[in-house]
């Protein structure tokens, strides 16, 4: 198998886009964390106090964001399963081959 065929096979894989998004998210987290560590001490004196928060407030905000993202993912997944189930029960078994 040559390089083009391998690349097409990897790109057409089910896990390709989630892996790319996860990698980009890790890179962005690293960049933002580095900027936060480097930039905040430089501008801390010129910024109003209410822009800076305690660690517990940041943890609560991250917890609520994670909960909402998991809820959104669960609802989307459940909706897709309902649509696929409805689709497969209303048509012949041959329609499963076209998915």
KOLGU-4560 file (N, C-alpha, C; in nm, 3 decimals, padded with zeros to 5 digits):
<recs>
<n_xx: 00.085 n_yy: -00.118 n_zz: 00.000 ca_xx: 00.000 ca_yy: 00.000 ca_zz: 00.000 c_xx: 00.090 c_yy: 00.125 c_zz: 00.000 mol: A seq: 1 type: UNK>
<n_xx: 00.061 n_yy: 00.219 n_zz: -00.087 ca_xx: 00.144 ca_yy: 00.339 ca_zz: -00.092 c_xx: 00.093 c_yy: 00.446 c_zz: 00.007 mol: A seq: 2 type: UNK>
<n_xx: 00.164 n_yy: 00.555 n_zz: 00.013 ca_xx: 00.132 ca_yy: 00.659 ca_zz: 00.112 c_xx: -00.006 c_yy: 00.720 c_zz: 00.091 mol: A seq: 3 type: UNK>
<n_xx: -00.045 n_yy: 00.740 n_zz: -00.032 ca_xx: -00.175 ca_yy: 00.801 ca_zz: -00.061 c_xx: -00.289 c_yy: 00.712 c_zz: -00.011 mol: A seq: 4 type: UNK>
<n_xx: -00.277 n_yy: 00.583 n_zz: -00.035 ca_xx: -00.381 ca_yy: 00.491 ca_zz: 00.010 c_xx: -00.388 c_yy: 00.486 c_zz: 00.162 mol: A seq: 5 type: UNK>
<n_xx: -00.273 n_yy: 00.489 n_zz: 00.227 ca_xx: -00.271 ca_yy: 00.489 ca_zz: 00.374 c_xx: -00.335 c_yy: 00.617 c_zz: 00.427 mol: A seq: 6 type: UNK>
<n_xx: -00.300 n_yy: 00.731 n_zz: 00.366 ca_xx: -00.357 ca_yy: 00.858 ca_zz: 00.412 c_xx: -00.509 c_yy: 00.861 c_zz: 00.393 mol: A seq: 7 type: UNK>
<n_xx: -00.558 n_yy: 00.812 n_zz: 00.278 ca_xx: -00.701 ca_yy: 00.808 ca_zz: 00.253 c_xx: -00.770 c_yy: 00.716 c_zz: 00.353 mol: A seq: 8 type: UNK>
<n_xx: -00.708 n_yy: 00.603 n_zz: 00.382 ca_xx: -00.767 ca_yy: 00.510 ca_zz: 00.478 c_xx: -00.773 c_yy: 00.570 c_zz: 00.619 mol: A seq: 9 type: UNK>
<n_xx: -00.668 n_yy: 00.640 n_zz: 00.659 ca_xx: -00.668 ca_yy: 00.705 ca_zz: 00.791 c_xx: -00.770 c_yy: 00.818 c_zz: 00.793 mol: A seq: 10 type: UNK>
<n_xx: -00.772 n_yy: 00.899 n_zz: 00.689 ca_xx: -00.863 ca_yy: 01.012 ca_zz: 00.683 c_xx: -01.009 c_yy: 00.969 c_zz: 00.682 mol: A seq: 11 type: UNK>
<n_xx: -01.040 n_yy: 00.858 n_zz: 00.621 ca_xx: -01.177 ca_yy: 00.808 ca_zz: 00.616 c_xx: -01.216 c_yy: 00.729 c_zz: 00.741 mol: A seq: 12 type: UNK>
<n_xx: -01.125 n_yy: 00.714 n_zz: 00.832 ca_xx: -01.154 ca_yy: 00.642 ca_zz: 00.956 c_xx: -01.254 c_yy: 00.721 c_zz: 01.040 mol: A seq: 13 type: UNK>
<n_xx: -01.329 n_yy: 00.648 n_zz: 01.119 ca_xx: -01.431 ca_yy: 00.709 ca_zz: 01.205 c_xx: -01.369 c_yy: 00.798 c_zz: 01.312 mol: A seq: 14 type: UNK>
<n_xx: -01.251 n_yy: 00.765 n_zz: 01.360 ca_xx: -01.189 ca_yy: 00.837 ca_zz: 01.471 c_xx: -01.094 c_yy: 00.946 c_zz: 01.427 mol: A seq: 15 type: UNK>
<n_xx: -01.084 n_yy: 00.973 n_zz: 01.298 ca_xx: -00.988 ca_yy: 01.073 ca_zz: 01.251 c_xx: -01.022 c_yy: 01.214 c_zz: 01.300 mol: A seq: 16 type: UNK>
<n_xx: -01.144 n_yy: 01.259 n_zz: 01.275 ca_xx: -01.181 ca_yy: 01.395 ca_zz: 01.318 c_xx: -01.181 c_yy: 01.413 c_zz: 01.469 mol: A seq: 17 type: UNK>
<n_xx: -01.236 n_yy: 01.319 n_zz: 01.548 ca_xx: -01.224 ca_yy: 01.337 ca_zz: 01.694 c_xx: -01.079 c_yy: 01.343 c_zz: 01.742 mol: A seq: 18 type: UNK>
<n_xx: -00.992 n_yy: 01.265 n_zz: 01.678 ca_xx: -00.850 ca_yy: 01.269 ca_zz: 01.717 c_xx: -00.788 c_yy: 01.404 c_zz: 01.683 mol: A seq: 19 type: UNK>
<n_xx: -00.822 n_yy: 01.457 n_zz: 01.567 ca_xx: -00.770 ca_yy: 01.589 ca_zz: 01.527 c_xx: -00.821 c_yy: 01.696 c_zz: 01.623 mol: A seq: 20 type: UNK>
<n_xx: -00.950 n_yy: 01.694 n_zz: 01.654 ca_xx: -01.007 ca_yy: 01.793 ca_zz: 01.746 c_xx: -00.945 c_yy: 01.781 c_zz: 01.884 mol: A seq: 21 type: UNK>
<n_xx: -00.921 n_yy: 01.660 n_zz: 01.930 ca_xx: -00.860 ca_yy: 01.642 ca_zz: 02.062 c_xx: -00.717 c_yy: 01.694 c_zz: 02.063 mol: A seq: 22 type: UNK>
<n_xx: -00.645 n_yy: 01.668 n_zz: 01.957 ca_xx: -00.508 ca_yy: 01.718 ca_zz: 01.947 c_xx: -00.505 c_yy: 01.871 c_zz: 01.943 mol: A seq: 23 type: UNK>
<n_xx: -00.593 n_yy: 01.930 n_zz: 01.865 ca_xx: -00.601 ca_yy: 02.077 ca_zz: 01.860 c_xx: -00.642 c_yy: 02.135 c_zz: 01.996 mol: A seq: 24 type: UNK>
<n_xx: -00.732 n_yy: 02.068 n_zz: 02.066 ca_xx: -00.772 ca_yy: 02.116 ca_zz: 02.198 c_xx: -00.656 c_yy: 02.111 c_zz: 02.295 mol: A seq: 25 type: UNK>
<n_xx: -00.577 n_yy: 02.004 n_zz: 02.292 ca_xx: -00.460 ca_yy: 01.996 ca_zz: 02.380 c_xx: -00.357 c_yy: 02.105 c_zz: 02.348 mol: A seq: 26 type: UNK>
<n_xx: -00.337 n_yy: 02.131 n_zz: 02.221 ca_xx: -00.244 ca_yy: 02.238 ca_zz: 02.181 c_xx: -00.295 c_yy: 02.373 c_zz: 02.230 mol: A seq: 27 type: UNK>
<n_xx: -00.424 n_yy: 02.399 n_zz: 02.211 ca_xx: -00.481 ca_yy: 02.527 ca_zz: 02.256 c_xx: -00.474 c_yy: 02.542 c_zz: 02.407 mol: A seq: 28 type: UNK>
<n_xx: -00.500 n_yy: 02.434 n_zz: 02.480 ca_xx: -00.490 ca_yy: 02.440 ca_zz: 02.626 c_xx: -00.348 c_yy: 02.471 c_zz: 02.669 mol: A seq: 29 type: UNK>
<n_xx: -00.252 n_yy: 02.410 n_zz: 02.603 ca_xx: -00.111 ca_yy: 02.436 ca_zz: 02.635 c_xx: -00.074 c_yy: 02.582 c_zz: 02.607 mol: A seq: 30 type: UNK>
<n_xx: -00.119 n_yy: 02.635 n_zz: 02.494 ca_xx: -00.090 ca_yy: 02.774 ca_zz: 02.459 c_xx: -00.156 c_yy: 02.870 c_zz: 02.557 mol: A seq: 31 type: UNK>
<n_xx: -00.283 n_yy: 02.848 n_zz: 02.588 ca_xx: -00.354 ca_yy: 02.938 ca_zz: 02.679 c_xx: -00.295 c_yy: 02.930 c_zz: 02.819 mol: A seq: 32 type: UNK>
<n_xx: -00.260 n_yy: 02.811 n_zz: 02.863 ca_xx: -00.199 ca_yy: 02.796 ca_zz: 02.995 c_xx: -00.063 c_yy: 02.867 c_zz: 03.001 mol: A seq: 33 type: UNK>
<n_xx: 00.016 n_yy: 02.854 n_zz: 02.896 ca_xx: 00.144 ca_yy: 02.924 ca_zz: 02.891 c_xx: 00.127 c_yy: 03.075 c_zz: 02.890 mol: A seq: 34 type: UNK>
<n_xx: 00.031 n_yy: 03.124 n_zz: 02.811 ca_xx: 00.004 ca_yy: 03.268 ca_zz: 02.811 c_xx: -00.044 c_yy: 03.317 c_zz: 02.947 mol: A seq: 35 type: UNK>
<n_xx: -00.127 n_yy: 03.237 n_zz: 03.010 ca_xx: -00.177 ca_yy: 03.274 ca_zz: 03.143 c_xx: -00.064 c_yy: 03.281 c_zz: 03.244 mol: A seq: 36 type: UNK>
<n_xx: 00.027 n_yy: 03.187 n_zz: 03.238 ca_xx: 00.140 ca_yy: 03.185 ca_zz: 03.331 c_xx: 00.238 c_yy: 03.300 c_zz: 03.303 mol: A seq: 37 type: UNK>
<n_xx: 00.255 n_yy: 03.333 n_zz: 03.175 ca_xx: 00.353 ca_yy: 03.435 ca_zz: 03.138 c_xx: 00.295 c_yy: 03.576 c_zz: 03.138 mol: A seq: 38 type: UNK>
<n_xx: 00.170 n_yy: 03.593 n_zz: 03.090 ca_xx: 00.115 ca_yy: 03.725 ca_zz: 03.068 c_xx: 00.047 c_yy: 03.786 c_zz: 03.191 mol: A seq: 39 type: UNK>
<n_xx: -00.017 n_yy: 03.705 n_zz: 03.271 ca_xx: -00.092 ca_yy: 03.759 ca_zz: 03.385 c_xx: -00.003 c_yy: 03.834 c_zz: 03.485 mol: A seq: 40 type: UNK>
<n_xx: 00.114 n_yy: 03.782 n_zz: 03.522 ca_xx: 00.197 ca_yy: 03.862 ca_zz: 03.613 c_xx: 00.241 c_yy: 03.997 c_zz: 03.555 mol: A seq: 41 type: UNK>
<n_xx: 00.250 n_yy: 04.006 n_zz: 03.423 ca_xx: 00.291 ca_yy: 04.132 ca_zz: 03.361 c_xx: 00.182 c_yy: 04.238 c_zz: 03.364 mol: A seq: 42 type: UNK>
<n_xx: 00.055 n_yy: 04.197 n_zz: 03.350 ca_xx: -00.054 ca_yy: 04.293 ca_zz: 03.343 c_xx: -00.141 c_yy: 04.296 c_zz: 03.468 mol: A seq: 43 type: UNK>
<n_xx: -00.103 n_yy: 04.224 n_zz: 03.570 ca_xx: -00.186 ca_yy: 04.212 ca_zz: 03.690 c_xx: -00.208 c_yy: 04.347 c_zz: 03.759 mol: A seq: 44 type: UNK>
<n_xx: -00.109 n_yy: 04.433 n_zz: 03.758 ca_xx: -00.122 ca_yy: 04.562 ca_zz: 03.827 c_xx: -00.212 c_yy: 04.659 c_zz: 03.752 mol: A seq: 45 type: UNK>
<n_xx: -00.222 n_yy: 04.647 n_zz: 03.622 ca_xx: -00.302 ca_yy: 04.741 ca_zz: 03.543 c_xx: -00.446 c_yy: 04.694 c_zz: 03.521 mol: A seq: 46 type: UNK>
<n_xx: -00.479 n_yy: 04.573 n_zz: 03.562 ca_xx: -00.614 ca_yy: 04.519 ca_zz: 03.544 c_xx: -00.696 c_yy: 04.536 c_zz: 03.672 mol: A seq: 47 type: UNK>
<n_xx: -00.828 n_yy: 04.558 n_zz: 03.658 ca_xx: -00.913 ca_yy: 04.564 ca_zz: 03.778 c_xx: -00.916 c_yy: 04.430 c_zz: 03.850 mol: A seq: 48 type: UNK>
<n_xx: -00.939 n_yy: 04.435 n_zz: 03.979 ca_xx: -00.932 ca_yy: 04.316 ca_zz: 04.063 c_xx: -01.039 c_yy: 04.214 c_zz: 04.027 mol: A seq: 49 type: UNK>
<n_xx: -01.158 n_yy: 04.259 n_zz: 03.982 ca_xx: -01.268 ca_yy: 04.163 ca_zz: 03.959 c_xx: -01.244 c_yy: 04.073 c_zz: 03.838 mol: A seq: 50 type: UNK>
<n_xx: -01.142 n_yy: 04.101 n_zz: 03.757 ca_xx: -01.110 ca_yy: 04.010 ca_zz: 03.647 c_xx: -01.039 c_yy: 03.884 c_zz: 03.694 mol: A seq: 51 type: UNK>
<n_xx: -00.981 n_yy: 03.890 n_zz: 03.812 ca_xx: -00.909 ca_yy: 03.776 ca_zz: 03.866 c_xx: -00.998 c_yy: 03.706 c_zz: 03.967 mol: A seq: 52 type: UNK>
<n_xx: -01.000 n_yy: 03.573 n_zz: 03.964 ca_xx: -01.089 ca_yy: 03.498 ca_zz: 04.052 c_xx: -01.010 c_yy: 03.397 c_zz: 04.134 mol: A seq: 53 type: UNK>
<n_xx: -01.077 n_yy: 03.349 n_zz: 04.235 ca_xx: -01.018 ca_yy: 03.246 ca_zz: 04.322 c_xx: -01.019 c_yy: 03.111 c_zz: 04.251 mol: A seq: 54 type: UNK>
<n_xx: -00.940 n_yy: 03.021 n_zz: 04.302 ca_xx: -00.930 ca_yy: 02.887 ca_zz: 04.242 c_xx: -01.063 c_yy: 02.812 c_zz: 04.253 mol: A seq: 55 type: UNK>
<n_xx: -01.134 n_yy: 02.828 n_zz: 04.363 ca_xx: -01.260 ca_yy: 02.756 ca_zz: 04.382 c_xx: -01.366 c_yy: 02.804 c_zz: 04.283 mol: A seq: 56 type: UNK>
<n_xx: -01.367 n_yy: 02.933 n_zz: 04.251 ca_xx: -01.463 ca_yy: 02.985 ca_zz: 04.153 c_xx: -01.431 c_yy: 02.929 c_zz: 04.014 mol: A seq: 57 type: UNK>
<n_xx: -01.304 n_yy: 02.924 n_zz: 03.979 ca_xx: -01.264 ca_yy: 02.868 ca_zz: 03.849 c_xx: -01.301 c_yy: 02.720 c_zz: 03.840 mol: A seq: 58 type: UNK>
<n_xx: -01.283 n_yy: 02.646 n_zz: 03.950 ca_xx: -01.319 ca_yy: 02.504 ca_zz: 03.950 c_xx: -01.470 c_yy: 02.487 c_zz: 03.935 mol: A seq: 59 type: UNK>
<n_xx: -01.548 n_yy: 02.571 n_zz: 03.999 ca_xx: -01.693 ca_yy: 02.562 ca_zz: 03.987 c_xx: -01.738 c_yy: 02.594 c_zz: 03.844 mol: A seq: 60 type: UNK>
<n_xx: -01.676 n_yy: 02.694 n_zz: 03.783 ca_xx: -01.711 ca_yy: 02.728 ca_zz: 03.645 c_xx: -01.673 c_yy: 02.615 c_zz: 03.548 mol: A seq: 61 type: UNK>
<n_xx: -01.556 n_yy: 02.558 n_zz: 03.566 ca_xx: -01.515 ca_yy: 02.446 ca_zz: 03.480 c_xx: -01.606 c_yy: 02.326 c_zz: 03.501 mol: A seq: 62 type: UNK>
<n_xx: -01.645 n_yy: 02.300 n_zz: 03.624 ca_xx: -01.736 ca_yy: 02.189 ca_zz: 03.651 c_xx: -01.871 c_yy: 02.207 c_zz: 03.584 mol: A seq: 63 type: UNK>
<n_xx: -01.925 n_yy: 02.328 n_zz: 03.588 ca_xx: -02.053 ca_yy: 02.352 ca_zz: 03.523 c_xx: -02.041 c_yy: 02.346 c_zz: 03.371 mol: A seq: 64 type: UNK>
<n_xx: -01.929 n_yy: 02.392 n_zz: 03.316 ca_xx: -01.909 ca_yy: 02.382 ca_zz: 03.171 c_xx: -01.897 c_yy: 02.237 c_zz: 03.127 mol: A seq: 65 type: UNK>
<n_xx: -01.825 n_yy: 02.157 n_zz: 03.201 ca_xx: -01.810 ca_yy: 02.015 ca_zz: 03.167 c_xx: -01.945 c_yy: 01.944 c_zz: 03.176 mol: A seq: 66 type: UNK>
<n_xx: -02.022 n_yy: 01.975 n_zz: 03.278 ca_xx: -02.155 ca_yy: 01.914 ca_zz: 03.292 c_xx: -02.245 c_yy: 01.951 c_zz: 03.175 mol: A seq: 67 type: UNK>
<n_xx: -02.244 n_yy: 02.076 n_zz: 03.134 ca_xx: -02.330 ca_yy: 02.117 ca_zz: 03.023 c_xx: -02.285 c_yy: 02.053 c_zz: 02.891 mol: A seq: 68 type: UNK>
<n_xx: -02.156 n_yy: 02.040 n_zz: 02.869 ca_xx: -02.107 ca_yy: 01.976 ca_zz: 02.746 c_xx: -02.144 c_yy: 01.828 c_zz: 02.744 mol: A seq: 69 type: UNK>
<n_xx: -02.132 n_yy: 01.760 n_zz: 02.857 ca_xx: -02.172 ca_yy: 01.619 ca_zz: 02.862 c_xx: -02.322 c_yy: 01.604 c_zz: 02.840 mol: A seq: 70 type: UNK>
<n_xx: -02.400 n_yy: 01.695 n_zz: 02.894 ca_xx: -02.545 ca_yy: 01.689 ca_zz: 02.872 c_xx: -02.579 c_yy: 01.710 c_zz: 02.725 mol: A seq: 71 type: UNK>
<n_xx: -02.516 n_yy: 01.807 n_zz: 02.663 ca_xx: -02.540 ca_yy: 01.834 ca_zz: 02.521 c_xx: -02.500 c_yy: 01.713 c_zz: 02.436 mol: A seq: 72 type: UNK>
<n_xx: -02.387 n_yy: 01.652 n_zz: 02.467 ca_xx: -02.342 ca_yy: 01.534 ca_zz: 02.392 c_xx: -02.439 c_yy: 01.418 c_zz: 02.409 mol: A seq: 73 type: UNK>
<n_xx: -02.485 n_yy: 01.396 n_zz: 02.530 ca_xx: -02.579 ca_yy: 01.287 ca_zz: 02.557 c_xx: -02.709 c_yy: 01.307 c_zz: 02.483 mol: A seq: 74 type: UNK>
<n_xx: -02.762 n_yy: 01.428 n_zz: 02.485 ca_xx: -02.888 ca_yy: 01.456 ca_zz: 02.416 c_xx: -02.871 c_yy: 01.437 c_zz: 02.265 mol: A seq: 75 type: UNK>
<n_xx: -02.760 n_yy: 01.486 n_zz: 02.211 ca_xx: -02.735 ca_yy: 01.470 ca_zz: 02.067 c_xx: -02.723 c_yy: 01.322 c_zz: 02.030 mol: A seq: 76 type: UNK>
<n_xx: -02.649 n_yy: 01.246 n_zz: 02.108 ca_xx: -02.632 ca_yy: 01.103 ca_zz: 02.081 c_xx: -02.766 c_yy: 01.030 c_zz: 02.090 mol: A seq: 77 type: UNK>
<n_xx: -02.845 n_yy: 01.062 n_zz: 02.191 ca_xx: -02.976 ca_yy: 00.997 ca_zz: 02.206 c_xx: -03.068 c_yy: 01.031 c_zz: 02.089 mol: A seq: 78 type: UNK>
<n_xx: -03.065 n_yy: 01.155 n_zz: 02.045 ca_xx: -03.148 ca_yy: 01.195 ca_zz: 01.931 c_xx: -03.106 c_yy: 01.122 c_zz: 01.804 mol: A seq: 79 type: UNK>
<n_xx: -02.978 n_yy: 01.110 n_zz: 01.782 ca_xx: -02.930 ca_yy: 01.037 ca_zz: 01.664 c_xx: -02.973 c_yy: 00.891 c_zz: 01.670 mol: A seq: 80 type: UNK>
<n_xx: -02.964 n_yy: 00.831 n_zz: 01.788 ca_xx: -03.007 ca_yy: 00.691 ca_zz: 01.800 c_xx: -03.157 c_yy: 00.676 c_zz: 01.774 mol: A seq: 81 type: UNK>
<n_xx: -03.237 n_yy: 00.769 n_zz: 01.822 ca_xx: -03.382 ca_yy: 00.762 ca_zz: 01.797 c_xx: -03.411 c_yy: 00.776 c_zz: 01.648 mol: A seq: 82 type: UNK>
<n_xx: -03.344 n_yy: 00.867 n_zz: 01.582 ca_xx: -03.365 ca_yy: 00.886 ca_zz: 01.438 c_xx: -03.323 c_yy: 00.760 c_zz: 01.362 mol: A seq: 83 type: UNK>
<n_xx: -03.209 n_yy: 00.703 n_zz: 01.395 ca_xx: -03.165 ca_yy: 00.582 ca_zz: 01.326 c_xx: -03.257 c_yy: 00.464 c_zz: 01.353 mol: A seq: 84 type: UNK>
<n_xx: -03.305 n_yy: 00.452 n_zz: 01.475 ca_xx: -03.398 ca_yy: 00.344 ca_zz: 01.508 c_xx: -03.528 c_yy: 00.359 c_zz: 01.431 mol: A seq: 85 type: UNK>
<n_xx: -03.580 n_yy: 00.480 n_zz: 01.426 ca_xx: -03.703 ca_yy: 00.505 ca_zz: 01.351 c_xx: -03.682 c_yy: 00.478 c_zz: 01.202 mol: A seq: 86 type: UNK>
<n_xx: -03.569 n_yy: 00.519 n_zz: 01.152 ca_xx: -03.537 ca_yy: 00.497 ca_zz: 01.011 c_xx: -03.530 c_yy: 00.349 c_zz: 00.978 mol: A seq: 87 type: UNK>
<n_xx: -03.466 n_yy: 00.271 n_zz: 01.062 ca_xx: -03.448 ca_yy: 00.130 ca_zz: 01.032 c_xx: -03.576 c_yy: 00.049 c_zz: 01.052 mol: A seq: 88 type: UNK>
<n_xx: -03.667 n_yy: 00.093 n_zz: 01.137 ca_xx: -03.790 ca_yy: 00.016 ca_zz: 01.157 c_xx: -03.895 c_yy: 00.046 c_zz: 01.051 mol: A seq: 89 type: UNK>
<n_xx: -03.887 n_yy: 00.159 n_zz: 00.985 ca_xx: -03.990 ca_yy: 00.195 ca_zz: 00.887 c_xx: -03.956 c_yy: 00.152 c_zz: 00.744 mol: A seq: 90 type: UNK>
<n_xx: -03.834 n_yy: 00.104 n_zz: 00.725 ca_xx: -03.794 ca_yy: 00.064 ca_zz: 00.592 c_xx: -03.748 c_yy: -00.081 c_zz: 00.594 mol: A seq: 91 type: UNK>
<n_xx: -03.718 n_yy: -00.132 n_zz: 00.479 ca_xx: -03.677 ca_yy: -00.272 ca_zz: 00.469 c_xx: -03.537 c_yy: -00.291 c_zz: 00.526 mol: A seq: 92 type: UNK>
<n_xx: -03.497 n_yy: -00.415 n_zz: 00.554 ca_xx: -03.363 ca_yy: -00.439 ca_zz: 00.607 c_xx: -03.252 c_yy: -00.400 c_zz: 00.510 mol: A seq: 93 type: UNK>
<n_xx: -03.283 n_yy: -00.384 n_zz: 00.383 ca_xx: -03.179 ca_yy: -00.346 ca_zz: 00.287 c_xx: -03.130 c_yy: -00.203 c_zz: 00.310 mol: A seq: 94 type: UNK>
<n_xx: -03.208 n_yy: -00.120 n_zz: 00.379 ca_xx: -03.164 ca_yy: 00.018 ca_zz: 00.401 c_xx: -03.045 c_yy: 00.025 c_zz: 00.495 mol: A seq: 95 type: UNK>
<n_xx: -03.026 n_yy: -00.075 n_zz: 00.578 ca_xx: -02.910 ca_yy: -00.077 ca_zz: 00.667 c_xx: -02.780 c_yy: -00.087 c_zz: 00.590 mol: A seq: 96 type: UNK>
<n_xx: -02.784 n_yy: -00.145 n_zz: 00.473 ca_xx: -02.663 ca_yy: -00.160 ca_zz: 00.393 c_xx: -02.616 c_yy: -00.027 c_zz: 00.338 mol: A seq: 97 type: UNK>
<n_xx: -02.704 n_yy: 00.072 n_zz: 00.325 ca_xx: -02.666 ca_yy: 00.201 ca_zz: 00.267 c_xx: -02.612 c_yy: 00.297 c_zz: 00.371 mol: A seq: 98 type: UNK>
<n_xx: -02.617 n_yy: 00.265 n_zz: 00.498 ca_xx: -02.569 ca_yy: 00.357 ca_zz: 00.601 c_xx: -02.421 c_yy: 00.366 c_zz: 00.602 mol: A seq: 99 type: UNK>
</recs>
